[in-house]
């Protein structure tokens, strides 16, 4: 009976040790890739659609202020892109990118679909904010995710310089160039 009890104890300790190892290895590496600025005048249709959603209280995203943006000439859309690499042996679930707002930021348009990241894979996450033209694009970015239902978060600072290309916002076009 004693050898069986010792064997069960050793197996339980090995299982607990394995779980602790999996937990300690469960990290997602996050790298800021780019920040692209698009003039709201060049995205007038998207700007007006967002303005109408804000006015009717049907906006699905993060609203930073109750004020409605007035003129598109005064605003820029900043789209932040980060890469998440899951090098853990467990899948990361419900990845989300949040931008910490600065004074004057109006809203954040995030991904509407939750992202799951299988073990050993990478994914790009984007978030777009509407910000006053006189501001700058350096923001703190937070990526949150869950492994086994345990929340984790990674904070980083975007440092890229914004350009002013005429392209579409991810939520308002089928394919991003």
C-alpha positions in Angstrom: 0.0 0.0 0.0 2.8 2.4 0.8 4.5 2.1 -2.6 1.2 2.9 -4.3 0.6 5.9 -2.1 4.2 7.2 -2.9 3.6 6.6 -6.6 0.3 8.6 -6.5 2.0 11.4 -4.6 4.9 11.5 -7.1 2.4 11.6 -10.0 0.3 14.4 -8.4 3.5 16.5 -7.8 4.6 15.9 -11.4 1.1 17.0 -12.6 1.2 20.2 -10.4 4.7 20.9 -11.6 3.6 20.5 -15.2 0.7 22.9 -14.7 3.0 25.5 -13.0 5.4 25.2 -15.9 2.6 25.7 -18.4 1.4 28.8 -16.5 4.9 30.3 -16.3 5.4 29.8 -20.0 2.0 31.3 -21.0 3.1 34.6 -22.4 2.3 36.4 -25.6 4.9 38.7 -27.1 3.5 42.0 -28.5 5.3 44.3 -30.9 4.1 47.6 -32.1 4.2 47.6 -35.9 2.9 50.9 -37.2 0.7 53.9 -36.8 -0.9 55.3 -39.9 -2.7 58.6 -39.9 -5.6 59.2 -42.3 -7.1 62.7 -42.7 -10.8 62.6 -41.8 -11.5 64.7 -44.9 -10.2 61.8 -47.0 -12.5 59.5 -45.1 -15.6 61.7 -45.1 -18.1 58.8 -45.4 -16.6 57.0 -42.4 -16.4 60.3 -40.4 -20.1 61.1 -41.1 -21.1 57.5 -40.3 -19.3 57.6 -37.0 -20.7 61.1 -36.2 -24.3 59.8 -36.9 -23.7 56.7 -34.7 -22.4 58.9 -31.9 -25.4 61.2 -32.2 -27.9 58.3 -32.1 -26.0 56.5 -29.4 -25.5 53.4 -31.6 -21.7 53.5 -31.8 -20.1 50.2 -31.0 -16.6 50.9 -29.8 -15.0 52.9 -27.0 -16.2 56.5 -26.7 -13.8 58.8 -24.8 -15.9 61.9 -24.8 -19.6 62.9 -25.1 -18.8 65.7 -27.5 -19.6 65.2 -31.1 -16.8 65.9 -33.6 -17.8 68.9 -35.8 -15.6 69.4 -38.8 -13.6 66.6 -40.5 -10.8 69.1 -41.2 -10.0 69.2 -37.5 -9.5 65.4 -37.1 -7.3 62.5 -38.0 -7.9 58.8 -37.8 -4.8 57.0 -36.3 -4.7 53.3 -36.9 -2.4 51.4 -34.7 -1.2 47.9 -35.6 0.5 45.4 -33.3 1.7 41.9 -33.8 1.0 39.3 -31.1 3.2 36.1 -31.1 2.0 33.2 -29.0 5.0 31.1 -28.2 3.3 29.4 -25.3 2.0 25.8 -25.4 -1.5 27.0 -24.7 -3.9 29.0 -26.8 -4.4 32.7 -26.0 -8.1 33.7 -26.1 -10.0 37.0 -26.6 -7.0 39.2 -27.6 -8.0 42.8 -27.6 -6.0 46.0 -28.4 -6.9 49.1 -26.4 -5.4 52.6 -26.9 -5.0 54.8 -23.9 -6.6 58.1 -24.9 -5.1 61.5 -24.6 -6.9 64.8 -24.1 -9.2 65.5 -27.1 -9.4 61.9 -28.4 -13.0 61.2 -29.4 -13.4 57.4 -29.9 -11.7 54.1 -30.6 -12.8 51.7 -33.3 -11.6 48.3 -32.4 -12.0 44.9 -34.0 -15.5 43.7 -33.7 -14.6 40.0 -33.8 -12.7 38.5 -30.8 -9.3 37.1 -31.7 -8.0 33.7 -30.5 -4.4 32.9 -31.0 -3.5 29.2 -31.2 -0.2 28.0 -29.7 2.9 28.9 -31.9 1.0 31.4 -34.1 1.0 35.1 -34.7 -1.8 37.7 -35.4 -2.1 41.4 -36.2 -4.4 43.5 -34.1 -5.6 46.9 -35.1 -7.3 49.8 -33.3 -8.3 53.1 -34.8 -8.9 56.3 -32.9 -10.3 59.6 -33.9 -8.1 62.4 -32.6 -7.8 66.2 -33.1 -5.3 67.2 -35.8 -3.2 69.3 -33.4 -2.4 66.2 -31.3 0.3 63.6 -31.8 0.3 59.9 -32.4 2.3 58.5 -29.5 0.0 56.5 -27.3 0.2 53.7 -24.7 -1.3 50.5 -26.2 -2.6 47.6 -24.0 -3.1 44.1 -25.3 -5.2 41.9 -23.1 -5.7 38.2 -23.5 -6.7 35.1 -21.5 -5.0 31.8 -21.0 -7.1 29.2 -19.1 -9.4 32.0 -18.1 -6.6 33.9 -16.4 -6.3 37.5 -17.7 -2.9 38.9 -18.8 -2.0 42.3 -20.3 0.9 43.7 -22.1 1.6 47.5 -22.3 3.7 49.2 -24.9 4.2 52.6 -26.3 3.7 53.3 -30.0 6.6 55.4 -31.3 6.1 55.4 -35.1 5.7 58.5 -37.1 2.4 58.9 -38.8 2.1 59.5 -42.5 -0.9 60.8 -44.3 -1.8 58.2 -47.0 -5.2 58.1 -48.5 -6.4 54.6 -47.7 -9.4 53.2 -46.0 -10.1 52.4 -42.3 -10.2 48.6 -41.6 -13.8 48.7 -40.4 -15.1 50.7 -43.4 -13.5 48.8 -46.3 -13.4 45.2 -47.3 -9.7 44.9 -47.8 -7.0 47.1 -46.4 -4.2 48.0 -49.0 
